[in-house]
Structures are given as C-alpha cells and as structure tokens.
C-alpha cells in the first residue's frame, strides 16, 4: 500500500537534491534567465554533485524492501531541482528523455551500447524528438518517415521544441515506417549526434524556461544503422506504445517540476508577507492573503501526492496512464495559479530579488500547461480511462 511518509532513504535523497538546488541552481537562476545561457562550470558541477551523489543515492536506496523506487526517487528530486530552477533542471547532463524509450523498447545490447556513454564521467545529454510543426499531442498524425534501404534506415522529417536537441549525443526520434498504418506504423530510432543529414535548426526564444535549450531538428536523408531501431520486443504496436509509455513515465516528472515551482512561489509569497509587507497595510487584506496562501499550501500538498502516486505505480509496473495525466494536469494548472497569486500578493513595495524570481517563475509556469501533452489532452486521457465503454473522440 502506498505510504505518504518518506523513508529515511527517500528523505536523504530529497535533502541532498535540495542542497544541490540551493547551492548550485538558485544563485544562477536570474542571470541564466537574463542571458539565456548556462556556464559550463554549472554542467561540470552537476555532473559531479548531482550524478555522482544521485548515483550513490540510487545504488544505496534504489530498492526499499525489495521494491523498485527509481521513479519515486526521481520525482522527489525533480521537485527540489525545480524549486532551485526548472530551466537549469532540464539542462542537467544525462540521458534525460532519451532513457525511457531505450530502457522500455531496447534490447539489452542496445541499452548497453546507447547508455554506456553516460557513465564515462564526461558531459553527455540525450533528447526525445516527438513533436512536429504539424502535430503535438496527436502523435498518430506524425509525418516524419523512416524507410529501410539495405542495412540503413533513412529518416526524413522535421521536429521542433526538442529539449537539449542541439547538445544531445543521442536523440530518440519517432518516425513512421508506413503512414497507412497510422499509429501502428510509428517506431523509435536512435540518431547519434553528428549523423549526416541531422541538422540543428533554430534555437527557440521563449517567454519562460529561457535558459533551457529548445531546438528545431531537421532530418534530411538522415541515415542510421538498421540496428538503431528500438524494437527489441518485435511488437507491431511497439513504437506507439513506446511513445505513450514514455509520456506515462515523464508526465509525473513534469508534474513534480510544476510542484517545485509552485512551492517556490508559495514560500516566497509567505516570506514577503512576513518580512516585506509595507507598514500600515490594511490588516483585513493581510488576513485575506494569509487565508489564500493557506489554501494554496493545501493544494500544493494534493498535487505532490498525485505525482507521488503516479510514480509509485510506475515503480510497481502498475498501468498509470490515468494517474500520470491526473498528476500532470493538476500540477500544471496549480503552478499557474500559485505563481499568479505570488505576483499579485507581492506587487506592493519596492522591487527586490525575491520579486524578480517570482516574476520569472510566473513566466516559467505557462509551459507546464502545454508540454508533455496539453491540459486538454490530459483530460481526454483521463476521461477515456474513466469511461472505457464510451467512445470519446
């Protein structure tokens, strides 16, 4: 049965992640947002502290009484990272979003071949190329194609909004091998950095998460070895299942990032109310704000538990599509509410670093209602799971 009390191991992992966020991420947050650049020293510090420390934590605490808890540990850590800075959290070296499809669809040989580079102590990233200019949440409408030519797959298409796309060493790219098959024709392919025909287009200028690299990728007769197709189980629907399985794994992580930003804004608003509220401010307005923040704190707790439940189910291999969508949809809406509330409450008085951070979090929040499936798509997934016998378009 799920337990909402963290074990000593889980609390240790949470404390470690919070310390890293406090010391490495929060001090760089405003400057990286302003310049849209991240110093290389940050990457090396995170390689040393986050991967070194996180790997040690995972080895020590990867199982609790024989039960896997990688997903739960991940969302616990992701909340703390986002509390520090969500844009920097997405830029931490590692396989990132490339890992779930490789682990779920790759053969043991492919897993070892593709993931071993992330263990050499150097800076490496991974990326997932799913979204296209013409399709976002409608994965079945994918237009990027892959055609087998001898011992090579030839990929042609256009992907955009790819996190770490320009720096990724490996890009798991979803393409269709036969458009007439619809979603059943979708397959995941691993495209290494530097492959001829892989072209990095523009780097997006964004309102929020400005320090996070979001790239356009173009595949122009991009040839990869036949062995780079991730279809280890040989299932007809493996590619679409891999895409959906990836989202079921990553949506709770996105929810955890949203909870981290919401908590940061909530805590900053509470601190401002205690420390910076201008003298002589009407007492009844202060009491109203205190009540509003108390309710917001309760909602943050609810969002966190939704995220933890979805991760807990993933660790136990319990189907969690509905729960993953619930956690992402609720947390995505909550972070918008929390940051907007913090901006409104802290409006009086002089500008400060705290206010600048709150304004940044407000800009960062919007994307959590969009990526990894929009709020509308999350509600559609939830409805289809709640009413399986009703045809919901």
Buried (B, 14 or more C-beta within 10 A) or exposed (E): EEEEEBBEBBEBBBEBBBBBBEEBBBEBBBEBBEEBEBEEEBBEBBBEBBBEBBEEBBEEBEEBEEEBBEBBBBBBBBBBBBBBBBBBBBBBBBBBBBBBBBBBBBBEEBBEBBBEBBEEEEBBBBBBBBBBEEBBBEBBBBBBBBEEEEEBBBBBBBBBBBBBBBBBBBBBBBBBBEEEBEBBBBBBBBBBBEBEBBEBBEEBEBEBBBBBBBBBBBBEEBBBEEBBBBBBEEEEEBBBBBBBBBBBBBBBBBBBBBBBBBBBBBBBBBEBBEEBBEEEEEEEEEEEBBEBBEEBBEBBEEBBBBBBBBBBBBBBEEEBBBBBBBBBBBBBBBBBBBBBBBBEBBEEEEEEEBBBBBBBBBBBBBBBBBBBBBBEBBBBBBBBBEEEEEEEE
